[in-house]
Amino acid sequence: MDPTLSRRRLLQSVALAGLASGCTTRRLSGRRGTRSSSTGAPDTSTDDLRLRLERATYGATPALLAEVSAMGFGKWIDRQLDPATRTKDKSFTRLNAAIDATMPDLAELRTRDKVAKAGYRRSSIEGITARTVLGAAYAPDQLRQRMVDLLADRLHVAVSQTPVVYYVPAYDAMLRDHAFGRFSDLLVEMARHPAMLLFLDNATSRADGDHVPNENFGRELMELHTVGLDGGYDEVDVGEVAHVFSGWSLDRATGGYAFKPKRHSLGGFATRGDVLGWRPRGDGEAAGRELLEHLARHPATEARLALLMARRFVSEDIRADDRLVIEAARVYREHDTELGPVLRHLLTSDRFPAAATSMLRRPVDLVATTLRRGADAPTPDRLDHVSTNLSGLLRVLGQVPYCWPAPNGYPTPTAAWASAGAIIARWNAMTTLAHAAPAGLALDPSRFDAHDEQDLLLALCGPDIQLV
């Protein structure tokens, strides 16, 4: 028997056994091997800081721990919420610009050449994958990267459709720009964006003459984006919302948003009925904007967003009636739907440590964290190789960014990523990173306190990497 193969099988068994035992929900206080004092009590201040940083970033590196210990976690959060942090690291700014340059311009997509279009499609998917993973691993605005990960699922569009795939890079950039701002503003930008207009078929929705408006966007707007399935609306409301957004379409010449009044009609909604307490004061595009503002401020939306953010940043098992969630909803309301203050409250609250429980990292999180801890950022000249290999790696793991076909986005709970097949795929992915790393992303074993191949593999497959 091949001794190398035998050893790898042994390592696989050990790693899977250890990871499986760590997939159950557990409190995080005292985890990750925090040094103890002479009395045996854990250094709770260091442990608490590490825990908060792990949730706010894609890896609490030793350098980051030292930096935040010196300035204080609250001050660090404020800096993360500052837009200037996005361009703090000039080397990453150059890398990000190089990533953007690999993605096709919309003008190029007017070609009828099928081979060229296939190449543009591949470039879009690989480019958005590189932006997502390398941003998560190396960007200075770590909290923004985390928040975009959440928003990309909540306000999801899928690259599986053409021509949606060509608009996704710009859609992702829009989410990044609005990640900490007012959710009401973000809803307007989302509803007007070509990627969403195409993905949920609103670009062709019309209510003029005998046309019946498409209900896809109106339904998902309420079920997924705002108040939720139990938010109090009914099928009549869905039809009325579809009328409100009829005419929200695209300019054929530019490919950008355009409101087409000839396709718009409120129908019977113009004179009767309401949607969750809202009635249009007029018609046209303004009615749609008013409805989005109303839904963003609806009590069901504020409670649902607070719970969603708490389950991503604190614990997937936290309940809607937990005081931390209730407080987060109040912060959302008091700050006129701003998301940044909600994040700050969740991550800095005294209630955070007691509420936090372990979660299995999703594939993008896992790969980004591994690179952040163990590899230097690639140089722009290696970007083509890196992007291709990252896309292939995440395809095997089942989480290529924006590739979930349904509008509800990739699942978050640990159970969705903890099947036997998924765990084996993780082990294989970590083996790939350890032994055949994508060009320009070779891992440094010493950063994982690894002395040989076995040490490195066990570190990559162990709970310190797999759990957050």
N, C-alpha and C positions, 0 to 999 in steps of 0.2 A: 504494500500500500504506500502511496505517495505520502511521505512524512509531513510535507507542508499542508497537504489537503487534510490529513488527519488532525493536525494541530488546529487548523482553521475550524474544522467541525467542532472540536472541543471548545474553542473559544466562542463559537456561535452558541453552543448549548449553555455555557456559563453566562454569556451576556444576556441571552433571552430570558434565562431564569431570573437573573437579577432585575432586568427591566420589568418583567411581568409582575414581580412582587412590588415594584415601585409604581405601577399604574393605578393602584387603588388610591383613593383620595386620602390625603394625610396633611396634617398641619405642617407648616414650613418652619416654624420657630426652631432654632437650633440645628437646622439642616445644613449640609454642605461643609461639614467638618470644621466649624469655627473653633479656634483655639480656646481652651479653658484656662481659667485662672488657677492658682495653687489650691483653691478651695474646691475645685471641680465644677464651679458654676460657669455657664457659658458667658462669653462676652456678648451680652445681648445688644449693646449699641452697634457693634460691628455686624452682628448677624442681622439685625433689623435693617441696617443700611443696605447690606447686600441683597436682602429680600426685596426691598423697594426698588433697588436699581435693576434687579433681574426682571421685574415686571415693566419697568419704564424703558428698558433698553433690550438689545439683543445680546447681552452678556456683560456682566459686571467685571471687567478686566481689572487686574491689579492697579494699573495706572488710573483708571476711572475711580476706583475705590479710594485711592489716595487723594485724588483731586476733590472729590465730593466730601470726603471726611474733613478736608481743610476748610471748605467754604460753607458746608451745611447743605442738607438735602433740599430744603425749601428754596434756597437761593439758586441751586442747580436747576430745579424745576422751572423757576422763573426765567432762567437763561434759555432753557429748552423751549419755552413758550415764546421767546423773543424771535421774530422772523430773521434777525441778523445772524442767528446761529446756523442757518442753512448754508451760509457761505463762509463760515469761520475757517474751515479746512480748505485751503486753496488747492491742494493736490487732489482732494476728492472733487472739488468743483470742476477741475480739468477733466477728471475721469468721467464725471457725470455728463459733461458737455460732449465728450467723445462717444458716450453711450447714445445720447440724443442724436448725434450725427449719423449713427448707423441705421436709424429708423427712417422709413421713406416719407417724403413730402407728399401731401395730398395731390399736388399737381402731377406727380409721377404716376399716379394711379389711373390716369385717364388713358393710359396705353391699352391697346386691345391684345397685346402680346401675352398669351397665357403663361409662357415660361417666365416672363418678367414679373407678372403679377404673383406667381407662385413664390418667386424670390422675395418680393416685397412683403408677402404674407409671413414668410419665414423670418425676415428681418424684423418685422413688427413684434412677433412673439418672442424671438430671442432678445430683442432690445428691451422689451418690457420686463422680461425675466431678469436680465442683467441689472436693470435699474432697481428692481425690487430687491433682489438678493444682495447685490453689492452695496446698495444703499443701506439695507438692514445691517450689513456687516461692518461698514466703514464710514457711513455718513455721520457728521457731528450731531445732527438733529435727530437723535435716536428716538425721542418720544414722538416726534412727528411720523417717523417710519412706522412705529407701533400703531399709531392712530389710523394711518392710511390703510394698514392691514385690516383693521376693523371695518373702515368705511368701504373698502373694496368688496367686502362681503355683504354689508348691509345695503349698499346702493349698487348692486352687482350688474355688470354687463359681461358678456362672454365673447371671446375671440373665435368661438366655433362658427360664428356666422360671418358671412361676407356681405356687405363691406364693413361690418362693425369692427372687424379686426384692425382695419387701417386707422380707425378713430380712437382706439383704446389708449395708445400712448398719450394723446392729448387729454383724454378723459382722466387718466391716472394723474397727469400733471395738475388738472383742475382739482382733484381730491386733495392733492398735496398743498395747494394754495389755500384751501378752505378748511384744512384739518382742525384748526383751533378756533375758527371763527363762528359766526352765528349759523346754526343749523338751518334757520329759515332762508338765509342767503344761499347756502349750499343746495337746498332743495330746488331753488329757482335755477341755479346753474346746472344742476343735474337734469332737470326737466327740459331744459333748452339744448342740452348737449347732443350733437349728432349721434354719438355712440348709443345713448339711451333712447333717442327717438327712433333709431333703426332697430335696436335690440327688442324693444317692446312694441314695435309696429305703429308708433304714434305718428311717424313721419307721413304715412299714407292715410291717416284717419281723417275722415271728413263727415260733416253732418248736414251738408247742403242737399237740397232736393230729396231724393229717395234714399240717400246714403245713410247707413247706420254707423255711428262712430265705433272704432275699435276699442274694446274695453280692457285690453291687456295692461296698458300703462295705469289707468285709473284703479284697477284692481290691485296691482302690485304697489302702487303708491300708498294705498291704505294698509294693505295686508303686511307688506314687508318694510316699507320705507318709513312709515309714521305710526299710526295708532295700533296696528296689529290686528290679527284675526278676531280677537275678542274686544275690539275697540268700540263696538256699538253701531257700526254701519251695516247696511243690508244690500241686497242685490239692486234695489231701486237706486240707492246711493251710487253704486258702481256705474250704472248707466248714466246718471246725472253728471258724475265726474268726467266720464268719457266725452260728454257734450262740452263740458267746460274747456277741455283741452283739444277739441277738434280745431284744426287749422294750425296747430303748433307743428311746424314742418321744417323742411330744408329748402334752401335756395339751390336750384339745380346748377346754376352757373358757378357758385363759389363752394358749395358743399357745406356751408355754414347754416346756422339757424335762421329761419324766417317764419313770421306769422302770416298766414294766408287767410285774410278775412272772408273771402268768398267760400271757403270750405268750413267756416265756423258757424255754429248755431247752438244756442242753449236749449232749443226745443221747448218742451213743456216746463223745464226747470226755470225758464225765464219768468214765469208767473206763479209758480207754486212749488212747494216742497223746500227742503233744506238738506244739507249734508253735515251731520254732526253739529247742528246749531248754526251753520253758516248759510247765508243766502247771498247771491250775487247782487251787487248794487248797480251793475251794468253788465255789458257783455264784452266780447273781444278779449284781447290778450290780458288786459288788466284783471279780468275775472279770475283767470288762472293764477296769476300772481297772488291775488287776495286769498284764494283757497290754499295755496301752498303756505302762506304766512299763518293762516288759521290752523292748518294741520300741524305745523311745527310747534305751535303754542298750545295745542290741545293737551289736557291733563294725561290722557292715555299715552301720548307721544313722549311727554317728559318722563313718565314713569317707566316706559318701555326702554327708552334710551339710557336712562340711569341704570337699569338692570342689565342691559346689554353691555355697557361699559364696565360695570362692576364684575360681571362674569368673565370679561376678557382680562381685566387688570387686577382683579382680586381673587376670585374663586368661581369656578364654573358651577358650584353648588349653592352659591349665595341666593337667598330668597328675596322676593319682591318686598316683603315686609321687614327686612333687615334695616336697622336704623341707618346704616351707612348708605344704603340705596335710597331711602327716603330723604336723607340729607342731600344726596347728589341730585335728586330731582328738584329739590328746593333751590339749590345753587343754579341749576339750569334755568329755572323760572326767573330767579332774581337777576340773572345776567342776560336776560332777553335771548335765550337759546344758545348762548356761547358755549362751545364745547371745551375750550381750554380751561376755564375755571372748574368745570366738572372733573376733568382729569386731575387737576391740582388737588381738589378736595379728596378724591378717592385715594390718591397716592400718598398724601401727607397726613391723612386722618390718623388719630390715635387708635381708631377702631381697625385700621388696616391689618396689623399683625395677627390679631385674634381671628379675623375673618379669612385670611389667606390660606389656601390649601394648594397642594401640588397638582399640576396639570401636565399632561404629555405634550411636548412641543409638536406643533404641526410641522410638516416637512420643510416648508420655507424657513420657518423659525429654526429648525434643527440645523439645516445646511448653513444658514447665515451665522448662527451662533458658533458653529464649529470653525468657520472661516475667521470670524472675528477673534476667536481665542487663539487660533493656531496658524494663521497665514497672513502675510502682508498683502495689501491691496494690489491688484494687478496694474501694470502700466498700460496706458492706452494702446500701445502697439500689440499687446497680447489679447486685446478685447475680443476679437473674432473667435479665437479658440475658447476663451473662457465662456462667452455667451452660449456658444453651441453646446459645450459640455454641461453647463448648468441647466440648460433646457432639457437635455437628455436625462440628467440625473433626476430632475424634478418630475419628469414624465414617468419615470419608473416608480417614484415615490407617490405619484398621484396628486400633485398639487402644482402644476404649472400656473403661474399667475393669470387670472382672468379666464381660465379654461374650464371652470365648472359650468356645465351646460345650462342648468336651471337658474332662474332669477334669484334664488335664495342664497347663493354664494356657498363657499366651502363650509362644511360643518366645523364647529369649534370643539365640542365635548371630546374628552379623552377616548370614550368608547368608539368614536368614529374612526380612530386611527390606531386602535390597539388590537386588531385582529391578528391571528397568527401570520397570515400572509403579509400584512402591513409591517409587522415587526421584523420579519425576515427581509423585506425590502429595505428597511432601515439599516439592518446589519450589513447588507450588501452595499448600500450607499456609503456607509462609513468605511467599509473595506476599500471601495473605489477611491475615496478621498485620501485614505491612508497609503495606498499602494500605487495608484495610478491617477494621481491628482490632476485635474484639468490644468492645461498649460498656464503657468503664471500663478497658480494657487497651491503650491506645494506646502503641506503642513510641516511645522517645526515640532518634532516630538518633545523637545525640552519644555515647550510651553504647557504641555500636559503632564509634566513631571514623569515622562515616559523614558525608559532607558533602552527599550528594544521594541520590536514589532508587536510582541504580545502585550506589553504595557500600553502601547498606543491604542491598539484595538480595544482593549478593555476600558480604557478611558473614554474612547469615542462611543462605546456602546453602553456605558454605565449611566446611572441616574443623574450624575452631575451635569451631563450633556443633554440627556434625553428629557429631563423634567425641568419645569420652570415653576 
